[in-house]
């Protein structure tokens, strides 16, 4: 099923580059990063299906990749480079797997959330299962906000939380608030937050089922994977769980890099999962250097 997608073409002098946001975000969240990259690349951002101003549709990896191919065709991007953060990083890797002629792909912390005890290095399985259960309960609580309309005072409280988050990571407050408001829609005179429960449920199912390490191992175009080293504030209550997950992920990622000469792995020291908002200029430079080497 064809989905109408919202896009923004920042222009730029060089290789076309698709820039992909994370789950629950939209193209506004990538705007500062896009402006940094547009000095070197022709940058196009996209609201992924179910996000921002794009239409809804079932969340299936193949279908979302088809969406991106339609964008590339519509905007005459040829074979673009693809850079993504979080969910967008997973899509960048899946795109590169599908498109071996891709000039380069970059994944910034593109890993699904922890889902199974075997993913947790150095954590007792029973303890790991208990922590995963607690994490799923927290995700369920967050998902509930998407399943009902928001009262005006709830919207304003959410805006203030967005401002506080922006201050924590050093991002412009108004840009973060604009990104939040872009995911609000009005139906029957009431405000709802996107993604819809159906899209969000499909996203969670798809990410739980995805083992991204074999994808990283199999990609044959130049692929850069950058991983965070610090927890987000909302991850701190699950510090033991995320530390074990990060150990397991980085170990398997290093093994994949040994098997795949096209794969380069870097740790962004001191950065959290919000690295794109925290350090847009530094990460844009990292991409340009990787392009020079590729």
Backbone as CSV, one residue per row, in Angstrom:
resi,resn,N_x,N_y,N_z,CA_x,CA_y,CA_z,C_x,C_y,C_z
1,UNK,0.839,-1.190,0.000,0.000,0.000,0.000,0.874,1.239,0.000
2,UNK,0.654,2.137,-0.972,1.447,3.357,-1.071,1.067,4.317,0.043
3,UNK,2.064,4.918,0.646,1.870,5.867,1.756,2.402,7.225,1.315
4,UNK,1.606,8.258,1.533,2.091,9.605,1.255,2.974,10.064,2.404
5,UNK,4.189,10.481,2.056,5.172,10.866,3.064,5.490,12.348,2.965
6,UNK,5.665,12.976,4.111,6.145,14.355,4.158,7.664,14.351,4.137
7,UNK,8.245,15.245,3.343,9.701,15.343,3.232,10.118,16.806,3.282
8,UNK,11.403,17.008,3.554,11.984,18.351,3.477,13.351,18.223,2.823
9,UNK,13.535,18.939,1.723,14.800,18.919,0.984,15.612,20.147,1.406
10,UNK,16.694,19.908,2.146,17.554,20.996,2.603,18.525,21.455,1.523
11,UNK,18.587,20.715,0.409,19.552,21.053,-0.620,20.966,20.723,-0.167
12,UNK,21.911,21.232,-0.912,23.311,20.953,-0.612,24.046,20.549,-1.878
13,UNK,25.372,20.637,-1.878,26.143,20.537,-3.113,26.537,19.130,-3.550
14,UNK,26.412,18.145,-2.685,27.057,16.868,-2.987,26.111,15.700,-3.128
15,UNK,26.594,14.538,-2.724,25.856,13.287,-2.808,24.509,13.409,-2.089
16,UNK,23.422,12.962,-2.714,22.138,12.945,-2.005,22.214,12.065,-0.764
17,UNK,21.564,12.507,0.305,21.609,11.795,1.580,20.228,11.827,2.217
18,UNK,19.663,10.648,2.468,18.419,10.523,3.220,18.748,10.487,4.706
19,UNK,18.092,11.328,5.484,18.357,11.437,6.918,17.094,11.020,7.666
20,UNK,17.199,9.982,8.505,16.036,9.314,9.074,15.990,9.465,10.595
21,UNK,14.832,9.826,11.105,14.638,10.075,12.532,14.356,8.783,13.298
22,UNK,14.214,8.919,14.610,13.944,7.792,15.487,12.457,7.594,15.740
23,UNK,12.122,6.519,16.441,10.730,6.194,16.748,10.103,7.289,17.605
24,UNK,8.882,7.688,17.256,8.180,8.707,18.006,8.624,10.126,17.706
25,UNK,9.606,10.305,16.833,10.087,11.634,16.460,9.543,11.976,15.067
26,UNK,10.189,12.872,14.369,9.803,13.241,13.003,10.937,14.053,12.405
27,UNK,10.748,14.531,11.194,11.861,15.176,10.487,12.366,16.435,11.181
28,UNK,11.523,17.105,11.982,11.978,18.306,12.691,13.118,17.966,13.652
29,UNK,13.064,16.760,14.246,14.106,16.372,15.205,15.474,16.258,14.551
30,UNK,15.520,16.184,13.218,16.789,16.039,12.503,17.220,17.334,11.821
31,UNK,16.476,18.431,12.024,16.729,19.644,11.249,18.103,20.243,11.526
32,UNK,18.499,20.345,12.797,19.813,20.927,13.098,20.926,20.074,12.508
33,UNK,20.770,18.772,12.604,21.747,17.845,12.036,21.778,17.977,10.514
34,UNK,20.586,18.110,9.910,20.508,18.253,8.458,21.238,19.507,7.984
35,UNK,21.087,20.596,8.721,21.768,21.833,8.317,23.285,21.677,8.387
36,UNK,23.777,20.943,9.385,25.217,20.678,9.462,25.684,19.859,8.258
37,UNK,24.905,18.855,7.888,25.301,17.950,6.805,25.162,18.591,5.420
38,UNK,24.285,19.587,5.293,24.011,20.150,3.969,25.177,20.961,3.421
39,UNK,26.195,21.216,4.231,27.420,21.823,3.691,28.159,20.862,2.769
40,UNK,27.909,19.564,2.945,28.650,18.542,2.184,27.724,17.713,1.276
41,UNK,26.473,17.490,1.710,25.560,16.598,1.008,24.262,17.335,0.648
42,UNK,23.542,16.783,-0.316,22.168,17.217,-0.545,21.291,16.408,0.412
43,UNK,20.773,17.050,1.432,20.124,16.339,2.533,18.605,16.403,2.397
44,UNK,17.974,15.248,2.495,16.518,15.142,2.482,16.081,14.426,3.758
45,UNK,15.198,15.060,4.512,14.631,14.420,5.700,13.215,13.946,5.377
46,UNK,12.759,12.970,6.160,11.481,12.304,5.891,10.744,12.104,7.214
47,UNK,9.430,12.336,7.207,8.584,11.816,8.278,8.274,10.363,7.921
48,UNK,8.796,9.424,8.694,8.487,8.021,8.435,6.991,7.769,8.592
49,UNK,6.492,6.709,7.963,5.060,6.429,8.042,4.588,6.377,9.501
50,UNK,3.425,6.972,9.724,2.878,7.013,11.072,3.422,8.118,11.947
51,UNK,4.320,8.937,11.435,4.965,9.997,12.203,4.759,11.344,11.510
52,UNK,4.774,12.408,12.311,4.725,13.751,11.755,3.519,13.943,10.861
53,UNK,3.766,14.363,9.612,2.692,14.656,8.662,2.534,13.556,7.618
54,UNK,3.194,12.427,7.794,3.049,11.310,6.858,1.838,10.467,7.246
55,UNK,1.341,9.724,6.267,0.178,8.877,6.513,0.554,7.670,7.373
56,UNK,-0.486,7.073,7.959,-0.316,5.827,8.694,-0.214,4.649,7.724
57,UNK,0.278,3.559,8.252,0.350,2.311,7.505,0.972,1.253,8.376
58,UNK,0.742,-0.022,8.098,1.329,-1.083,8.915,2.846,-0.945,8.980
59,UNK,3.422,-1.138,10.182,4.868,-1.021,10.307,5.520,-2.366,9.992
60,UNK,6.032,-2.458,8.788,6.783,-3.626,8.335,8.049,-3.106,7.685
61,UNK,9.187,-3.708,8.021,10.463,-3.195,7.533,10.475,-3.052,6.013
62,UNK,10.015,-4.087,5.308,10.064,-4.041,3.845,9.208,-2.906,3.302
63,UNK,8.038,-2.698,3.905,7.151,-1.641,3.431,7.762,-0.259,3.666
64,UNK,8.420,-0.078,4.808,9.037,1.220,5.092,10.206,1.469,4.138
65,UNK,10.977,0.437,3.829,12.041,0.589,2.840,11.473,0.931,1.471
66,UNK,10.324,0.347,1.145,9.659,0.718,-0.107,9.267,2.194,-0.093
67,UNK,8.781,2.687,1.060,8.473,4.120,1.181,9.681,4.972,0.822
68,UNK,10.834,4.596,1.378,12.050,5.391,1.162,12.514,5.309,-0.289
69,UNK,12.335,4.162,-0.906,12.670,4.048,-2.332,11.764,4.953,-3.171
70,UNK,10.486,5.063,-2.769,9.582,5.957,-3.483,10.027,7.410,-3.340
71,UNK,10.485,7.799,-2.143,10.997,9.152,-1.940,12.215,9.399,-2.819
72,UNK,13.141,8.441,-2.835,14.350,8.592,-3.653,13.997,8.754,-5.123
73,UNK,12.998,7.986,-5.582,12.585,8.105,-6.976,11.892,9.418,-7.261
74,UNK,10.989,9.826,-6.388,10.228,11.052,-6.592,11.130,12.281,-6.617
75,UNK,12.169,12.287,-5.794,13.064,13.447,-5.703,14.331,13.291,-6.540
76,UNK,14.372,12.235,-7.362,15.514,11.997,-8.267,16.832,11.965,-7.505
77,UNK,16.852,11.195,-6.417,18.056,11.099,-5.596,19.030,10.031,-6.099
78,UNK,18.606,9.239,-7.060,19.483,8.161,-7.525,19.696,7.141,-6.420
79,UNK,20.959,6.812,-6.162,21.320,5.893,-5.073,21.869,6.729,-3.939
80,UNK,21.023,7.162,-2.995,21.490,8.093,-1.964,22.281,7.389,-0.870
81,UNK,23.100,8.154,-0.186,23.599,7.728,1.128,22.426,7.775,2.102
82,UNK,22.496,6.956,3.154,21.411,6.926,4.135,22.027,6.995,5.533
83,UNK,21.540,7.954,6.315,22.008,8.153,7.687,20.791,8.158,8.593
84,UNK,20.847,7.391,9.686,19.707,7.353,10.584,20.117,7.279,12.032
85,UNK,19.199,7.741,12.868,19.394,7.702,14.321,18.353,6.778,14.929
86,UNK,18.793,5.876,15.842,17.891,4.989,16.561,17.118,4.128,15.563
87,UNK,15.778,4.235,15.528,15.004,3.499,14.527,15.521,3.799,13.130
88,UNK,15.849,5.056,12.861,16.385,5.424,11.558,17.710,4.761,11.270
89,UNK,18.514,4.503,12.324,19.771,3.787,12.135,19.549,2.349,11.717
90,UNK,18.536,1.707,12.302,18.195,0.344,11.879,17.767,0.349,10.413
91,UNK,16.951,1.340,10.035,16.517,1.432,8.640,17.684,1.708,7.700
92,UNK,18.644,2.532,8.137,19.815,2.789,7.299,20.563,1.496,7.004
93,UNK,20.714,0.641,8.033,21.402,-0.637,7.835,20.599,-1.565,6.923
94,UNK,19.276,-1.617,7.122,18.436,-2.462,6.281,18.434,-1.956,4.836
95,UNK,18.452,-0.637,4.664,18.561,-0.062,3.320,19.881,-0.493,2.676
96,UNK,20.965,-0.385,3.429,22.283,-0.747,2.886,22.341,-2.223,2.527
97,UNK,21.683,-3.064,3.323,21.634,-4.494,3.007,20.893,-4.722,1.699
98,UNK,19.822,-3.965,1.475,19.030,-4.095,0.244,19.727,-3.452,-0.937
99,UNK,20.569,-2.421,-0.680,21.197,-1.636,-1.755,22.717,-1.702,-1.613
100,UNK,23.350,-2.755,-2.095,24.806,-2.868,-1.939,25.594,-1.768,-2.644
101,UNK,24.950,-1.058,-3.599,25.633,0.048,-4.283,25.472,1.371,-3.554
102,UNK,24.838,1.363,-2.405,24.687,2.585,-1.604,26.069,3.191,-1.345
103,UNK,26.249,4.508,-1.567,27.590,5.091,-1.379,28.097,5.012,0.043
104,UNK,27.204,5.125,1.011,27.560,4.912,2.420,26.283,4.910,3.244
105,UNK,26.356,4.227,4.387,25.251,4.205,5.341,25.817,4.429,6.736
106,UNK,25.055,5.123,7.566,25.497,5.420,8.932,24.339,5.158,9.889
107,UNK,24.639,4.439,10.955,23.660,4.159,12.005,24.156,4.740,13.317
108,UNK,23.408,5.724,13.834,23.716,6.287,15.145,22.856,5.599,16.193
109,UNK,23.500,4.715,16.954,22.834,3.958,18.023,21.589,3.250,17.499
110,UNK,21.713,2.641,16.332,20.597,1.943,15.707,20.466,0.528,16.225
111,UNK,19.944,0.379,17.412,19.747,-0.930,18.003,18.383,-0.971,18.670
112,UNK,17.649,-2.082,18.524,16.357,-2.179,19.212,16.540,-2.184,20.724
113,UNK,15.496,-1.884,21.468,15.587,-1.991,22.936,15.832,-3.440,23.359
114,UNK,16.391,-3.651,24.546,16.579,-5.023,25.035,15.249,-5.752,25.133
115,UNK,15.265,-7.035,24.742,14.014,-7.801,24.719,14.139,-9.206,25.298
116,UNK,15.388,-9.741,25.392,15.543,-11.137,25.827,16.732,-11.243,26.785
117,UNK,16.668,-12.163,27.760,17.785,-12.310,28.699,19.103,-12.677,28.038
118,UNK,19.076,-13.405,26.900,20.333,-13.799,26.263,21.073,-12.615,25.652
119,UNK,20.432,-11.455,25.594,21.092,-10.250,25.082,21.885,-9.521,26.169
120,UNK,21.815,-10.003,27.385,22.331,-9.252,28.533,23.590,-9.916,29.065
121,UNK,24.742,-9.395,28.683,26.021,-9.961,29.115,26.268,-9.687,30.592
122,UNK,26.570,-10.764,31.340,26.967,-10.619,32.729,25.830,-10.396,33.696
123,UNK,24.583,-10.578,33.251,23.441,-10.403,34.138,22.743,-11.747,34.317
124,UNK,22.516,-12.124,35.568,21.837,-13.383,35.854,20.525,-13.449,35.067
125,UNK,20.224,-14.577,34.378,19.017,-14.653,33.540,17.728,-14.328,34.283
126,UNK,17.594,-14.812,35.503,16.371,-14.516,36.255,16.270,-13.016,36.555
127,UNK,17.403,-12.434,36.945,17.426,-10.997,37.197,17.139,-10.229,35.903
128,UNK,17.740,-10.703,34.802,17.507,-10.063,33.518,16.048,-10.120,33.109
129,UNK,15.401,-11.273,33.309,13.991,-11.401,32.953,13.128,-10.462,33.774
130,UNK,13.454,-10.331,35.056,12.697,-9.422,35.912,12.860,-7.965,35.463
131,UNK,14.081,-7.594,35.088,14.322,-6.228,34.631,13.645,-5.961,33.281
132,UNK,13.637,-6.962,32.411,12.941,-6.805,31.131,11.441,-6.644,31.342
133,UNK,10.899,-7.377,32.279,9.472,-7.242,32.599,9.179,-5.825,33.095
134,UNK,10.055,-5.299,33.931,9.882,-3.940,34.449,9.996,-2.909,33.324
135,UNK,10.932,-3.137,32.387,11.086,-2.221,31.258,9.856,-2.251,30.356
136,UNK,9.334,-3.453,30.086,8.135,-3.545,29.252,6.958,-2.825,29.905
137,UNK,6.861,-2.914,31.219,5.788,-2.207,31.923,5.942,-0.699,31.749
138,UNK,7.178,-0.213,31.783,7.417,1.223,31.575,7.032,1.629,30.157
139,UNK,7.401,0.804,29.154,7.011,1.085,27.769,5.490,1.075,27.619
140,UNK,4.825,0.123,28.291,3.363,0.069,28.230,2.751,1.351,28.797
141,UNK,3.346,1.858,29.865,2.853,3.097,30.449,3.007,4.270,29.499
142,UNK,4.147,4.331,28.820,4.348,5.403,27.848,3.380,5.269,26.675
143,UNK,3.139,4.011,26.243,2.251,3.779,25.106,0.829,4.215,25.398
144,UNK,0.433,4.162,26.671,-0.937,4.530,27.033,-1.239,5.977,26.668
145,UNK,-0.211,6.824,26.664,-0.400,8.235,26.330,-0.841,8.404,24.875
146,UNK,-0.487,7.435,24.016,-0.822,7.509,22.593,-2.210,6.935,22.304
147,UNK,-2.814,6.279,23.290,-4.066,5.558,23.067,-5.300,6.353,23.469
148,UNK,-5.117,7.588,23.917,-6.259,8.397,24.342,-5.982,9.853,23.995
149,UNK,-7.049,10.646,23.888,-6.840,12.075,23.612,-6.189,12.771,24.809
150,UNK,-5.485,13.848,24.514,-4.800,14.608,25.556,-5.582,15.883,25.870
151,UNK,-5.755,16.132,27.148,-6.366,17.395,27.564,-5.377,18.530,27.332
152,UNK,-5.856,19.762,27.146,-4.937,20.891,26.905,-3.849,21.020,27.962
153,UNK,-4.202,20.768,29.235,-3.184,20.889,30.280,-2.136,19.779,30.164
154,UNK,-2.526,18.622,29.633,-1.556,17.545,29.425,-0.599,17.898,28.294
155,UNK,-1.122,18.538,27.255,-0.257,18.967,26.155,0.769,19.968,26.658
156,UNK,0.318,20.933,27.449,1.251,21.944,27.958,2.269,21.329,28.911
157,UNK,1.853,20.364,29.727,2.807,19.685,30.605,3.834,18.917,29.782
158,UNK,3.377,18.286,28.691,4.303,17.562,27.815,5.278,18.523,27.138
159,UNK,4.788,19.696,26.767,5.675,20.711,26.163,6.763,21.104,27.155
160,UNK,6.403,21.290,28.407,7.398,21.659,29.413,8.417,20.543,29.619
161,UNK,7.972,19.293,29.534,8.925,18.172,29.625,9.870,18.170,28.436
162,UNK,9.353,18.536,27.256,10.209,18.624,26.081,11.260,19.725,26.250
163,UNK,10.849,20.835,26.832,11.805,21.921,27.086,12.900,21.467,28.052
164,UNK,12.496,20.771,29.091,13.477,20.295,30.066,14.444,19.310,29.428
165,UNK,13.916,18.422,28.587,14.780,17.464,27.894,15.762,18.186,26.978
166,UNK,15.274,19.218,26.278,16.149,19.992,25.392,17.294,20.619,26.180
167,UNK,16.983,21.159,27.343,18.040,21.765,28.156,19.057,20.718,28.604
168,UNK,18.608,19.515,28.911,19.512,18.452,29.360,20.518,18.077,28.284
169,UNK,20.078,18.047,27.025,20.971,17.596,25.946,21.603,18.756,25.185
170,UNK,21.233,19.987,25.546,21.817,21.137,24.876,21.219,21.442,23.524
171,UNK,19.972,20.991,23.281,19.300,21.250,22.005,18.451,22.516,22.120
172,UNK,18.180,23.207,20.998,17.325,24.399,21.035,15.913,24.026,21.503
173,UNK,15.422,24.712,22.525,14.125,24.359,23.110,12.992,24.471,22.101
174,UNK,12.958,25.566,21.347,11.825,25.777,20.440,11.794,24.732,19.340
175,UNK,12.951,24.288,18.882,12.988,23.249,17.853,12.452,21.928,18.405
176,UNK,12.795,21.617,19.643,12.301,20.380,20.261,10.793,20.450,20.447
177,UNK,10.293,21.594,20.888,8.851,21.757,21.057,8.146,21.662,19.706
178,UNK,8.732,22.260,18.661,8.143,22.170,17.325,8.044,20.711,16.875
179,UNK,9.079,19.927,17.171,9.040,18.520,16.816,7.930,17.787,17.546
180,UNK,7.755,18.081,18.836,6.664,17.459,19.597,5.315,17.831,19.000
181,UNK,5.114,19.107,18.721,3.816,19.547,18.200,3.541,18.978,16.807
182,UNK,4.578,18.677,16.059,4.374,18.100,14.726,3.720,16.719,14.808
183,UNK,3.900,16.030,15.929,3.295,14.716,16.116,1.925,14.782,16.778
184,UNK,1.368,15.980,16.944,0.013,16.132,17.465,-0.973,16.289,16.314
185,UNK,-2.097,15.593,16.409,-3.144,15.732,15.401,-4.461,16.001,16.130
186,UNK,-5.375,16.696,15.439,-6.686,17.002,15.999,-7.739,16.145,15.319
187,UNK,-8.506,15.400,16.129,-9.631,14.617,15.620,-10.833,14.865,16.524
188,UNK,-11.948,15.238,15.898,-13.179,15.500,16.661,-12.946,16.532,17.760
189,UNK,-12.105,17.523,17.453,-11.870,18.596,18.399,-10.955,18.246,19.551
190,UNK,-10.323,17.065,19.514,-9.437,16.643,20.598,-8.040,16.348,20.038
191,UNK,-7.041,16.485,20.897,-5.652,16.312,20.487,-5.189,14.886,20.763
192,UNK,-4.534,14.305,19.770,-3.965,12.961,19.884,-2.500,13.022,19.511
193,UNK,-1.724,12.132,20.105,-0.292,12.088,19.851,0.025,10.935,18.912
194,UNK,0.836,11.198,17.919,1.290,10.153,17.014,2.646,9.641,17.470
195,UNK,3.023,8.396,17.125,2.332,7.413,16.285,1.066,6.880,16.965
196,UNK,0.136,6.388,16.144,-1.087,5.797,16.657,-0.753,4.498,17.397
197,UNK,-1.664,4.031,18.252,-1.409,2.763,18.942,-1.112,1.610,17.997
198,UNK,-1.788,1.567,16.844,-1.523,0.483,15.888,-0.101,0.558,15.344
199,UNK,0.315,1.754,14.951,1.677,1.912,14.432,2.697,1.632,15.525
200,UNK,2.440,2.149,16.717,3.370,1.948,17.828,3.486,0.470,18.182
201,UNK,2.353,-0.242,18.195,2.403,-1.671,18.466,3.169,-2.424,17.407
202,UNK,2.968,-2.052,16.134,3.723,-2.686,15.059,5.204,-2.412,15.149
203,UNK,5.536,-1.189,15.547,6.942,-0.824,15.731,7.596,-1.677,16.810
204,UNK,6.932,-1.804,17.954,7.507,-2.576,19.049,7.690,-4.040,18.651
205,UNK,6.700,-4.592,17.956,6.802,-5.982,17.517,7.951,-6.160,16.535
206,UNK,8.064,-5.230,15.579,9.114,-5.331,14.572,10.494,-5.201,15.196
207,UNK,10.669,-4.268,16.134,11.975,-4.084,16.756,12.335,-5.267,17.661
208,UNK,11.347,-5.824,18.366,11.617,-6.995,19.206,12.105,-8.177,18.370
209,UNK,11.595,-8.268,17.131,11.944,-9.408,16.277,13.236,-9.192,15.493
210,UNK,13.745,-7.967,15.460,14.910,-7.659,14.627,16.213,-7.903,15.382
211,UNK,17.051,-8.751,14.832,18.441,-8.866,15.286,19.280,-8.110,14.268
212,UNK,19.700,-6.908,14.640,20.358,-6.031,13.678,21.817,-6.430,13.430
213,UNK,22.422,-7.208,14.331,23.835,-7.555,14.163,24.090,-8.321,12.863
214,UNK,23.304,-9.351,12.506,23.535,-10.006,11.209,23.392,-9.054,10.027
215,UNK,22.532,-8.055,10.156,22.414,-7.054,9.090,23.718,-6.280,8.973
216,UNK,24.244,-5.815,10.105,25.518,-5.108,10.077,26.630,-5.991,9.504
217,UNK,26.587,-7.263,9.801,27.617,-8.180,9.314,27.526,-8.386,7.795
218,UNK,26.298,-8.325,7.258,26.098,-8.683,5.855,26.190,-7.510,4.893
219,UNK,26.111,-6.278,5.390,26.149,-5.109,4.502,27.481,-5.054,3.765
220,UNK,27.427,-4.730,2.480,28.644,-4.693,1.667,29.037,-3.303,1.207
221,UNK,28.203,-2.306,1.438,28.623,-0.930,1.164,29.263,-0.366,2.434
222,UNK,29.992,0.742,2.345,30.601,1.312,3.555,29.545,1.640,4.609
223,UNK,29.720,1.097,5.801,28.740,1.255,6.881,29.458,1.672,8.157
224,UNK,29.004,2.773,8.734,29.522,3.265,10.007,28.443,3.083,11.066
225,UNK,28.802,2.449,12.172,27.888,2.295,13.307,28.507,3.012,14.505
226,UNK,27.810,4.016,14.997,28.281,4.782,16.157,27.402,4.433,17.353
227,UNK,28.027,4.084,18.478,27.272,3.667,19.653,27.485,4.648,20.803
228,UNK,26.431,4.838,21.590,26.479,5.712,22.755,27.148,4.996,23.919
229,UNK,27.621,5.772,24.868,28.268,5.196,26.054,27.554,5.556,27.348
230,UNK,26.593,6.490,27.306,25.920,6.969,28.512,24.419,6.710,28.429
231,UNK,23.777,6.626,29.588,22.335,6.442,29.663,21.608,7.766,29.527
232,UNK,20.435,7.726,28.887,19.495,8.831,28.967,18.929,8.915,30.382
233,UNK,18.409,10.070,30.774,17.808,10.160,32.118,16.746,9.089,32.362
234,UNK,15.904,8.815,31.346,14.848,7.825,31.547,15.372,6.385,31.547
235,UNK,16.623,6.192,31.127,17.225,4.862,31.195,17.901,4.589,32.534
236,UNK,18.148,5.627,33.310,18.910,5.453,34.554,18.235,4.507,35.557
237,UNK,16.894,4.483,35.663,16.295,3.490,36.558,16.547,2.047,36.130
238,UNK,16.996,1.871,34.882,17.292,0.548,34.340,18.787,0.427,34.014
239,UNK,19.608,1.106,34.812,21.037,1.216,34.509,21.702,-0.152,34.380
240,UNK,21.400,-1.070,35.301,22.002,-2.404,35.263,21.604,-3.133,33.981
241,UNK,20.351,-3.035,33.608,19.850,-3.693,32.400,20.532,-3.143,31.154
242,UNK,20.574,-1.811,31.027,21.162,-1.217,29.823,22.664,-1.431,29.759
243,UNK,23.339,-1.455,30.892,24.779,-1.726,30.885,25.048,-3.137,30.362
244,UNK,24.254,-4.116,30.820,24.426,-5.489,30.358,24.094,-5.608,28.872
245,UNK,23.053,-4.925,28.460,22.667,-4.965,27.039,23.745,-4.326,26.164
246,UNK,24.281,-3.183,26.639,25.315,-2.500,25.852,26.566,-3.369,25.732
247,UNK,26.934,-4.071,26.815,28.100,-4.972,26.746,27.886,-6.061,25.705
248,UNK,26.716,-6.678,25.721,26.440,-7.739,24.767,26.386,-7.234,23.343
249,UNK,25.752,-6.086,23.146,25.642,-5.527,21.803,27.012,-5.156,21.252
250,UNK,27.831,-4.491,22.055,29.148,-4.069,21.565,30.054,-5.273,21.304
251,UNK,29.938,-6.312,22.119,30.735,-7.519,21.868,30.356,-8.139,20.528
252,UNK,29.079,-8.290,20.276,28.627,-8.894,19.024,28.926,-7.985,17.836
253,UNK,28.842,-6.678,18.058,29.147,-5.730,16.989,30.625,-5.805,16.611
254,UNK,31.505,-5.936,17.608,32.940,-6.074,17.327,33.211,-7.349,16.542
255,UNK,32.522,-8.423,16.883,32.685,-9.675,16.140,32.229,-9.509,14.694
256,UNK,31.120,-8.781,14.483,30.636,-8.531,13.125,31.643,-7.711,12.330
257,UNK,32.275,-6.720,12.988,33.271,-5.890,12.294,34.491,-6.699,11.884
258,UNK,34.835,-7.721,12.669,35.950,-8.591,12.285,35.621,-9.377,11.023
259,UNK,34.338,-9.690,10.837,33.910,-10.479,9.679,33.599,-9.629,8.459
260,UNK,33.441,-8.320,8.625,32.983,-7.463,7.537,33.890,-6.251,7.426
261,UNK,34.717,-6.222,6.393,35.664,-5.121,6.223,34.969,-3.813,5.856
262,UNK,33.702,-3.875,5.423,32.969,-2.656,5.077,32.399,-1.962,6.305
263,UNK,32.430,-2.640,7.455,31.822,-2.125,8.677,32.869,-1.460,9.567
264,UNK,32.583,-0.218,9.962,33.424,0.493,10.919,32.585,0.849,12.141
265,UNK,33.121,0.626,13.311,32.409,0.879,14.566,33.155,1.946,15.365
266,UNK,32.414,2.929,15.883,33.011,3.933,16.755,32.138,4.099,17.993
267,UNK,32.770,4.358,19.127,32.062,4.715,20.352,32.109,6.239,20.487
268,UNK,30.968,6.844,20.702,30.915,8.293,20.884,30.965,8.540,22.384
269,UNK,32.164,8.708,22.894,32.387,8.770,24.334,31.641,9.951,24.953
270,UNK,30.954,9.658,26.054,30.230,10.686,26.773,28.884,11.047,26.190
271,UNK,28.505,10.406,25.073,27.229,10.716,24.425,26.175,9.691,24.822
272,UNK,24.936,10.122,24.864,23.823,9.232,25.145,23.125,8.862,23.836
273,UNK,22.016,8.135,23.980,21.215,7.782,22.804,20.742,9.029,22.063
274,UNK,20.699,10.173,22.728,20.279,11.430,22.100,21.448,12.139,21.415
275,UNK,22.452,11.403,20.998,23.686,12.006,20.474,23.459,12.965,19.317
276,UNK,22.473,12.698,18.469,22.234,13.562,17.317,21.812,14.962,17.767
277,UNK,21.035,15.037,18.843,20.668,16.342,19.393,21.804,16.948,20.200
278,UNK,22.593,16.093,20.860,23.670,16.574,21.716,24.850,17.125,20.915
279,UNK,25.183,16.465,19.798,26.437,16.780,19.103,26.284,16.782,17.576
280,UNK,25.379,17.580,17.028,25.169,17.531,15.576,26.407,17.881,14.758
281,UNK,27.162,18.899,15.180,28.337,19.296,14.400,29.415,18.206,14.428
282,UNK,29.641,17.628,15.601,30.650,16.572,15.730,30.284,15.358,14.886
283,UNK,29.019,14.980,14.890,28.603,13.800,14.143,28.602,14.075,12.643
284,UNK,28.260,15.302,12.237,28.347,15.652,10.819,29.793,15.554,10.329
285,UNK,30.725,15.994,11.150,32.142,15.872,10.792,32.548,14.412,10.687
286,UNK,32.038,13.583,11.593,32.336,12.150,11.557,31.861,11.527,10.243
287,UNK,30.679,11.924,9.786,30.151,11.399,8.529,31.012,11.859,7.360
288,UNK,31.373,13.133,7.346,32.211,13.648,6.245,33.558,12.928,6.189
289,UNK,34.157,12.682,7.349,35.435,11.954,7.378,35.257,10.526,6.898
290,UNK,34.140,9.914,7.264,33.876,8.551,6.798,33.659,8.536,5.294
291,UNK,32.986,9.553,4.761,32.801,9.632,3.313,34.125,9.798,2.585
292,UNK,35.031,10.576,3.170,36.356,10.764,2.557,37.147,9.463,2.518
293,UNK,36.951,8.618,3.546,37.693,7.366,3.632,37.102,6.270,2.761
294,UNK,35.823,6.408,2.424,35.085,5.321,1.750,35.334,5.309,0.239
